[in-house]
């Protein structure tokens, strides 16, 4: 008779498999960006990315609010031989009037209990990290924030929904002012349960609660979680499955009793699945069924008492008692007698049967939603058979005599291809919350130390002004006769006295020697209305034995290449004017004389240092006796850069290179250049600013990493400014920081790979790529370098690259600010408008370098309006233009 009466509560396996499929669809909707806003099952990201790995340690406090009582624990995790956990806890009551009062009162109560607990533990003076288990649906955008979506179960405090519970609790603690707490993590109780069990069983990846309320969480693949950036690794998802059915998807299996319970609840229309399953409602469901049966004369001979009609008189613990196999019927008699219905033996058997049907339905429903999660895990892993552990907690699961067994049995029947271990969480969710906090604490401690280290790379406005001021002082020293000898910034005169004026005309040869390749160019410059520059060039290799042989061999090789080019272009007969871009430090005594101070970049040819390179070139041409050339100018590539841009924009009077190396030149007043006679007009000065700081004037901003890079370089103690800003060295600075971070255990699981020990492995192009790309692509780059990185590693590497390149751009900007302000003051102007011609891979290819440098110049030289123009081939076209200007001025003199 009862079976017929309650047939709607008996669910067939077919129905359960159908519910399983429905819930799987709901999960998918909750995870998708498009459907989440309207989804009933919210699938909330928890920002917990892994179960405990055994490295957690420390002293923590865990708060647990959300069930029948409020618990505070102190959890000490230590590592003697193996990881051990010590726990002490106190239970505090949360009175009904506080649960239904104002949010302020609720959190004052929590803060008061916490104060009492700390008093008892004698830790009021310590600032221990706190994990807050808060068993209600919360939206999180990070671990230490929880915005309450809606109260559930017995809670209904005002002014909390839509607010961040961490802020509310912090406010309550601050208001007291007698202790300090550092809330590091908000953890849902299901997550706490999974973490607690995960501590004992590494395979645990599902947390399940069946108590006052019901819910589950599990480890989902990041690639399926639309609401969180990144595709790497996993994150725990709090399903909030209590709300399954809130959109009407369970109407066909809800009964009149379920509807009645919902109507009388604190939150009608919400948490409909939970109301069919959890402990808060089970006793009440049974009571409603008994009332209806009694009214229809099926029970207690139709007797209905005021007690039986009172909501909450029949509790879930009574259901558990009545279902005990031995003394269940006696318990039924006892409980029903208290309700005043004078039960017969048949009545007791009937009531026991009703209890069984209601609690069995609950276990079946949970088995089908859990089954959906297990299938999702199995599909994610792409395995035929899933082996996993489900951590379980909750009073109903623990206290009910048959519940756990029924749940296990149905689950195994619904997902036969899974091997599921159910692990009872002995210590509730507190230990798990402490684990999450321990992981969070380790990460935040690590972030603090990383930030502390990288803070040295963050230069304040004051520091940058200092750099500008010192650069100015060093420039002055290089220009003056009496300090020039000892000055580090050499301020070399280039004898280029004018930028192009547009009347340049003719055919010119240009040579470009500055690395392992050597270029010869023919440049045809046409003046007039439509000014044009036409270029032809050929590239020749310089074999290493020539680079490191005798000077004569080197210049013979150069002349052979020129000869080949003249044949190739069919211009052997003409005596063309030639500009020689020679990118090594030279002391010029005139436009067509440059004495090589010292070789760099791997050149070692003998009998060249201290000699005039134009003389060496002319001698080589004489030895060949094949053709003659008019060597007009020896050119530094920075000056060439200025000249090409000045041809486009007459306002360009500064050249800047930020590539492998760095340097700048600008038009200085002759009266300030004491090394050259004459007061009239201007001359371009090659600053050779890479050596700025070689006298120690930048030591206060150099870091240990800069010193390491300098110590291991080919020219230790030299070019210190260049080593902080140019492409050849930034990757090395980054590599040194990464090694240090790995040693300190922040990166690559503390494993220093062979790759990372290799000098110059981090080319500057990698820096540019890393700062431009998404994290996944950053991982791919690091993989190419043989660095196996996690998502967190990639974030740190990206941060390091950003800090180093930002400082480089700012330092470069500070140097440029010194140059533009000097020009402004030279000319006695309130306001200067000027253009800088720029070249170099770092400037051209790095995603942020140019923007940051421009901004720095603006900040440090506010009275100058500086335009930056990208140069086209300074060392080729620029050399030809210098030659053309040189010819023009020479002809004018004659």
Secondary structure, DSSP 4 states (H G I P E B T S, - for coil): -HHHHTGGG---HHHHHHHHHHHHHHHHHHHSHHHHTT-SS--EE----S---S---EEEEEEEESSSSEEEEEEEEEESSSEEEEEEEEEE---HHHHTSBHHHHHHHHHHHHHHHHHHHT-TTS--EEEEEE-SEEE-SSTT--EEEE--TT---BT-TTSBHHHHHHHHHHHH-S---EEEEEE-HHHHHHHHHHHH-TTEEEEEEESSSEEEEEEEEGGG-TTSS--SSEEEEE--GGGTTTTSTTGGG--HHHHHHHHTSTTTTS-HHHHHHSHHHHHHHHHHHHHHHHHTTSSGGG---TTTTSTTSS-HHHHHHHT-TTTHHHHHHHHHHHTT----HHHHHHHHHHHHHHHHHHHHHHHHHHHHHHHHHHHHHT-SSEEEEEEEE-HHHHHSTTHHHHHHHHHHHH-TTEEEEEEE-TTTTHHHHHHHHHHHHHHHHHHHHHHHHHGGG---HHHHHHHHHHHHHHHHHHHSHHHHTT-SS--EE--------S---EEEEEEEESSSEEEEEEEEEE-SSS-EEEEEEEEEE--HHHHTSBHHHHHHHHHHHHHHHHHHHT-SSS--EEEEEE-S-EEEEETTEEEE----TT---BT-TTSBHHHHHHHHHHHHTS---EEEEEE-HHHHHHHHHHHH-TTEEEEEEESSSEEEEEEEEGGG-TTSS--SSEEEEE--GGGTTTTSTTTTT--HHHHHHHHTSTTTTS-HHHHHHSHHHHHHHHHHHHHHHHHTTSSGGG---HHHHSTT-S-HHHHHHHHHS-HHHHHHHHHHTT----HHHHHHHHHHHHHHHHHHHHHHHHHHHHHHHHHHHHTT-SSEEEEEEEE-HHHHH-SSHHHHHHHHHHHH-TTEEEEEEE-S-IIIIIHHHHHHHHHHHHHHH-
